[in-house]
Amino acid sequence: MELTTVWFLLVAVLFTGYFILEGFDFGVGMLLPVLGRDDRERRVLINTIGPVWDGNEVWLITAGGAMFAAFPEWYATLFSGFYLPLLLILLALIARGVAFEYRHKRPEASWKRRWDQAIFFGSLLPAILWGVAFANILRGVPLDADHEYVGGLFDLLNPYALLGGVTTLALFLTHGAVFIALKTTGDIRERAGALAVKLGVGTAVVAVAFLTWTLTIRSSAAAVVLAVGAALALVGGLAAARARREGWAFTGTAVAIALAVATLFAALFPNVLPSTLDAAGTLTATNASSTPYTLKIMTWVAVVFTPIVLAYQGWTYWVFRKRIGVAHIPQH
Amino acid sequence: MNSWGFQVDALDVARWQFGVTTVYHFLFVPLTIGLSILVAILQTLWHRTGNERYLKLTKFYGKLFLINFAMGVVTGIVQEFQFGMNWSDYSRFVGDIFGAPLAIEALVAFFLESTFIGLWIFGWDRLPKRLHLASIWAAAIGTNLSAYFILAANSFMQNPVGYRFNPTTGRAELTDFFAVLTNKVALVTFPHTLAGSFLVAGSLIVAVGLWHVIRNSDSADTGAYRFATKFGSWVVLISSALVMVTGDIQGKIMTDVQPMKMAAAEGLYTTESPASFSVLTVGSLDGSRELFAIKLPYLLSFLATGDPNGTVRGINDLQAQYASQYGAGSYTPIIPVTYWSFRFMIALGMAAAAIALLVLWTQRKGRTPTSKWLLRAGLVMPVLPLLANSFGWIFTEMGRQPWIVFGEMLTRNGVSRTVSLAEVLTSFTAFTLIYAALAVVEFKLLVRYAKAGVPDLTPAPEPVDTDDAERPLAFAY
């Protein structure tokens, strides 16, 4: 396999990992005002992701770094072109990250309420905007022959991309509800499980519509198979959620997200950012890439370190595997 | 041109944004780098001796560390995105070289740091003690490792090595990754930055400890605070010595690879041999004419070349050389900025070391300091090396101008061509506002938790109906 293909796959894997992991973080953040009826319940919710959210976010930083290193043209065009959505995502991630750490640092209710809002909006905005961004990558954007983005903000707000935003929003909400049901005990667990089922039905409809629309824009045999797999995994996850088989439900939504992201990348390949104007403007895994020498070094680094990272991050999840509930929350 | 008679374009705002967000990010980074190791050392002391004093200090400074850590993390993401957003032509030009250390930094260092910091925060009293101790060390190593990769990337901008310019693709391409990682600028900047970071972290430990020693002298924990002030003072003294040694080596390398930056640090317009070191020069606003000066003969030659009679090239010579080498244009940085930032860096760093000496002296042979003036000096102490770090970065980055990659690409050619002034202004304003608000919040929290003092170690009553085997991990949030 060519190294450019290897790195296309690796970038896809990194974003897939990011959306699976931070997907439930975003879901938990958005469900904070819905499932957390008082401060102790909200603390339960935040503590379900407390030890892991920061490590989950590193998947994004690594994906961005990998894109920069392996496909500098893609990184440069995408980040300068999607300027305002990325700015909003950054502001949201700043507010949300600080909120997790600072929320419990003062006792006043007003203090906590403000940080809860930061967590809610800081989760909501990226949950929508990542969908908008990736739908636009797939759909293509106006690029001139120098691969520079020549569209405006409103070119990014087309109906297909907005449906993409609704899809990631719905997927992350359901994924988050399922995760909460898996990680908590007592009343919250019950309510989260029931909510997951309700949310899941709507999510399935939106996701199937989005994936179908995706395949009409750009498609490949692999993409069709992956899209069908994503739909089946989501339905399976929902059935498991209904039966309160929480482990299987979480597996279902995680696999659904993974396959949905994989569908986009499979449909996109070998392009990385198609141009809606001149075809010469289209960025591909080949014309956007670094030199073979750089890719070779990066491949060695990835081969050596990725298994180590996966091992210790996986181990962390095992360490923090216990369910938590309001009874565990200390009074102070 | 607007009605005030000056013109602002996207390039200016993008530069200001990079300056503001980077200096701001680097207010938190030195503390994260230094405190992670110092807290790990305190916890190791507890682990080895069983003395609860060290446990209390670990938890106390650990809390301050975490309040600061969060800010470093969230402001760091901006840095990685900003290259693509505001400096996309730079990213295209150097991506083949510059992207790799960034990606490796994330994969090798950030994962380590963030995963193990989570284990450390939530693992108190729950993880086996040895494993919990290993977690803070893993996080601290990750943090310090990340500094290496990002400094290697920055050093490429100062002294590009291990690459060739490919005229077909119009970009710089990697030919020797090992050369990039062992760039002599990186090898010396790394220990210099680390030592500068420990200067800040040690100063914070002293400031907080000293406040409690003087203001809270009847506390049962005075012994712990006294230990902290001494520990911090030694960290400051040792790291200031390392800052000086590494800074000295840096000066010689700079003379070699970026002679214009050396000349700009000194405001040295004409080539001199021997060259004298300007302690203080007041010049005309553009810096080209001297009005008043205190100079130490031979010192600059010695610092720059290792030979008291060595030749140090002046700005005028270098400007003429670069103009013939790279084409007409100005290759001179803004001299007052480089001259003063260089001096502030040195003076502020040395001031912190002086206060540390004073703190140790007033506590000699078991004495207890009571002076209000010492207390005040102690409280400003962490600010001094923090600003020294900022000035150091301002110096090294402004001294590189007009280049974004020395000798290869001008800063004005690296900016994103398609990003409008309105867009950059929006992001610059948004970041500045949110950063300013968070700075106030963070500072108040630090003061609050610093004043609260070391924790009481009597265990909190366990919540009811918890079966021990089912006990989840500690709650931090």
Interface residues (C-beta under 8 A of the other chain):
Chain A: R43 I46 N47 G50 P51 V52 D54 G55 E57 V58 L60 I61 T62 G64 G65 A66 M67 F68 A69 A70 F71 P72 E73 Y75 A76 T77 L78 F79 S80 G81 Y83 L84 L86 L87 L90 L91 L93 I94 A95 G97 V98 F100 E101 Y102 R103 H104 K105 R106 E148 Y149 V150 S290 T291 Y293 T294 I297 M298 V301 A302 F305 T306 V309 Y312 Q313 T316 V319 F320 K322 R323 I324 A327 H328 I329 P330 Q331 H332
Chain B: L66 I67 F69 A70 M71 V73 V74 T75 G76 I77 V78 E80 F81 F83 G84 M85 N86 S88 D89 S91 R92 V94 G95 D96 I97 F98 G99 A100 L102 A103 I104 E105 A106 L107 V108 F110 F111 L112 S114 T115 F116 I117 G118 L119 I121 F122 G123 L127 R171 E173 L174 T175 F177 S416 R417 T418 V419 E423 T426 S427 A430 F431 I434 L438 V441 L445 R448 Y449 A460 P463 V464 D465 T466 E470 R471 P472 L473 F475 A476 Y477
